[in-house]
Amino acid sequence: MAAKTLNPAYISRLFGELYDTLSSGMSVNDGIYMLLSDNKNDPILKSLLSDTSKGTKFSEAVKNTKAFPAYAEEMLQIGEHTGRLDSVLLGLSEYYTRQREISENIKNAVAFPLILLVILAVIVILLLTRVLPIFNDVFAQLGVSMSGASVALMNLGSAIQSYAFVITGIVIFVAILAIILYKLPGTHDKVLSLFKGKKLKNKMSSANFASAMAMTISSGMDIDDALEMSKKICGEDTGKKISSCQEYMRSGQSFDNAIKKTDILDGVSVRRLTVSFQTGKTDETMKKISEDYSKKVNDAIDEKISRVEPVLVIIMSVVVGFVLFSVMIPMLSVITSI
């Protein structure tokens, strides 16, 4: 099959449904068969069922599709090795659900300003091509000339009308090209990276770290191996912090102290982690910390949108106001002369 193409929504749904299957006492193979009965043309399910029906382990069947992230493949192998595949499936489902929600929020946040800009462009074009000519005719009948700014804007509107087909073609071409480029993984990631900013990236890395630690610890891995696995889904900066954390632990530091010194998590999360060590509920605490960070990420995205919206509205108001003001000046002269 093709290279990795599955989106987080599909992975989350698949693993969540298979977790329900295992929880009810059925085998993974039976679960895949049931899912395929409702999605008969799904190539991923067909491939998984073909392998598991032959006795192939689920993790190997997943790997053979070449359509899942390497992190998911490795976590499934660990789950099978430790006998906690159900816990891993649930953890992966929740992890990819959060990834999907964050990704959709970021896409919406990027799309929102673009939509406002398109609306602004449409309004300005209508003013230049439809409204100003009407005022020009009215003023001509009254024997009054429009201001230089109004005439310049109206001439711009005439030029837009004259070359409407060419301009429309260029806009459509640029839009299609932008969509194609955005679909490419490298370009897509760069665009989203520009939007995220350093603080948002750090929050997302912390959320990924806590989620990975929750899954790996609950699957039966020790802390050091869990840290090693967590590097695979965290950013480069967080990966370096995890390596430093491992060094601190090798020098005799406790896990929570090592986390505190490397600033992977904030102070409140570290204190919660310290308490969890005493109660033996580190995986549950990590899961809650991950959920809290995911909420912080979504709140940060909403905050960015709340900042962009008024700025674009102000720009729209200024542009429209300038066009209308350039028309009002000669109109005032007509009114005062009456």
N, C-alpha and C positions, 0 to 999 in steps of 0.2 A: 504493500500500500504506500501512499504518498507520505512525505515528511509530515511532521507534527502539524496538524491543522485544527485539532479540537479546541473549542472555546471553553472557558471556565464553566459556563452554564450547562453545557452538555456533560462535562465530567462530574460536576456536582450532582446533577440529577441522576446519572448512571450509578455513581457510588452510593448515593443516598438510597436508591431503590434496592440495590444489592445488599446494603446493610439491613434494610427491612426484611429482605429474604432470609438472610442468615439468622436474624433475631427470631424469626418465626419457626426456625428449625429446619429450613430447607437448605439444599446445597447451592453453591454459586452457579453451577451448571443449570440447575432447575430455574434459578432466578433469571439467568440470561435467556433461557428458553421462553419463559413467560413474557419477558420484555420484547423478545423478537416476535412473539405472536401478535403484539400490538404495533410493532414497527417492522414489518416484514421486509422492507427494502433497505434497512439500515446496514451498511457494509461493515461497520465496526462490530455490531452485535453478531452478524453472521460469522465474522472472523473469530470472535471470542468463543462462540458456541462450537465452531468447527474444531478449535484446539482443545477446549475443556471436555468435549465429548470423547476425545481420544485419550483423556487422562492427563493432559498437560495442566500444570499448575496455573492458577488464574494469573499470577504475576507474570509468568512466561507468556501466556496468551495475550496479556496486555502489551508486553514488550514486542511481541511479534507483529502487532498492528502498526507499529512505528507511528502512532498517532497520539500518544500520551506523553506528557512531560517526564523527563528522566527522574525527577523527584518523586512523582507518583509511582513510577515503576519500582523504585528502590524501597519506598515505604511499604508497598504491597508485599515485596519480598520479605521485609522485616516482619510484617504482620503474620505471614504464613510461617516463618521460622519460629516465632515466639508463640504461635497459637492464638494470636489476638487480631486476626484479620478483620473481624467485625468492628473492633474499636478503631482500627486504621481506616476502614472504609467510611465510618462516621466522621472521623477527624478530617479526612481528605474532602468529604462532601461539604463540611462546614467551612473548611479553608477556601475551597474554590467558590463557594457561595459568597464569601466576603470579598474575594478577588473580583468576582463578577460585579458585585454592587459598587465597589470602588471604581472599577474600570468604567462602568456605565455612568457614574456620577461625573467622572473626569471628562468623558466624551460629551456629556450634556453641557458641562461647564465650558468646554471649548466651542461647542456648536452654538450656544446661546449668544455670545457676542457676534458671531458671524451672521446669525439671523437678524439681529438688530442692525448690523451694518447694511445688510441687504435691504431692510425696510427703509433705512435712512436714504440709501441710494435711489430707491424707487420714488420716495417722496420728493427728493430734490429734482429728479428727472421730470416728474409730473409738473412741478412748479415751473421749471425752465421751459418745458415744451408745450404746456397747456395753459397754465395760469398767466404767465407773463405776456404771451401774445394777446390774450383777451384784454388785459389792462392797457397794453400798447394801443390797441384799436380804440378803446374808450378814450384814452388821453388824446389820440390823434383827432377824434371828433370834437373834443373840447378845445383843441388848439394848444395843447400842452405837451411838451416833450418829456420823456422819461429820463431819469438820471443816467449818468454815464455808466454807473455800476449795473443798473437795470438793463441797459442796452447791451452791455458786455455779456451779462448772464443770459439774455434772450438770444444773442448771437450764438452763444455756446449751446443753448437748447436747439437752435436751428441746425447747428452742425451735428448734434447728436441725432436729430431726426433724419438728416441727409444720409448719414452713414449708419443708420440703425441696424441694417442687416449685417454689415461688417462688424460692428461693435458687438451685436448679439452673438455672431459666430465666434468671435474671439473670446467672449465671456464663457460660452458653452465649452469651447475647447480648453480653456484654462481650468474650468470647473471639473471637466472629465479628467484632465491631466492631474489635477490636485487630488481627486478621489483615488486614481490609480496609484499615485505616489504614496498617499496616506495608507493604502492597503498593504504596501510593502512593509515588512516587519521593522527594518531599520529606520525608515522615514517615520512610520507610525510611532515608534518608541521615542524618536527625537522630538517630535511634535508634543507628545505627552510629557516628555521630560522638561521641555521649556515651560510648560504650564505648571508643573508640580512645584518647582522651586526647592531649595535645600531643606526647609523646615518640613514641608509636606513629604519629601522623600524620606527624611529621617523617621517620621511618624509611620510611614508605610513599612519601612524596614523593621522598625520595632514591632509592629503588628505581625509581620511575617515571622520574625524571630520567635515571638511568644507563641504563635500558632504552631510553628514547627517543633518547638520544645514540648508543647502540650501533647502533640501527636507522638513524638518519638519516645517520650518518657512513659506515656500510657501504653505504648506497644512493648514495653519491657526493656528498652535500651538504658544503659547507664548514662550519666550526665555528660561525660566526655564524648562518647559516641554521638549522643544527641546534639551536642554543640557542633560536631563535625558535619552532621547531616544538615544542620540549620544554615551552614555557610552556602549551601547550594540554592537557597531561595532568597537570600538576603543580598542587598547591594554590596558593592565593593567596599565601601566605607565600613558598613556593619560587619562584613566578613573579616576585615582587619581587627575590628574591636573583639570579635569572637575569638580570633587567634590570640589576642592579648589576654583575654579572659582565660583561655586554656593555659597560658603561661603562668598566670597568677595562681591558678589552681594547682599546677605542678610544683609551684614553690611553697605550697601549703595553705594557700588562702581557701576559704570556704566559697561555695558557688555564689551565694548572694553577695558576699564582699567583692568577689571578682567582677560580678555584674555591675556593682556600684562603682568600682574604680574605672571601669571602661565606659560608663555612661550609655550602655546599650538600652537600658530602661530608665525612666525617671525615678525620683526619690520615693514617691508614693508606691510605685510598683515594686521597688526593691524591698520596701518595708513589708508589703504584703507577701513577698516571696520569702522573707525571713521567717514570718509566722508560719507559712505553709510548710517550711522545712521541719518545724517543730511538730506539726500535726500530720505530716506525711501525705499532704494533698498538693504536692507541687504541680502535678499535671493539671488538676482542676483550677488552681490559681493561675497558671500560665494561660489556660483557655480563657478565663475571665479577663486577664490582662490584655490578651489579643483582641477580645471583643471590645474592650474599652478603647484601645488604640484605633481600631477600625472605626468606631464612632467618632473619635477625634479627627481622623482623616476625612470622614464625610462632613463633619462640621467645618473643617478647614476649607474644603472645597466650596461649601455653601457660602462661607465668608468671602472667598475670592469672587464668587458670582455677585454677592451683595455689593462688592466694591466696584466691579466692572459695570454693572447695570446703571447706576446713577451717572457715571462718567459718560457713557454712550448716550444716555438721555439728554445730558447737558449739551453734548456735541450736536445732537440732533436739533435741540431747541435753538442753539446759537446759529446753526446753518439756516434753518427754516426762518428764524427771526430776521437774519440778515437779508434774505431774499424779500421777505414781506416789508421790511423797513425801507428797502430801496424803492419799493413801489409806493409806500405811504408818503414819502417826501413830496413827489409831484402832486399827489392827491391832496395833501395839505395846502399846497399853493393854490390849487383850484378852489378849495373850500374858502380860503381867506380872501380870494379875489371876488367871491360872490357877494 
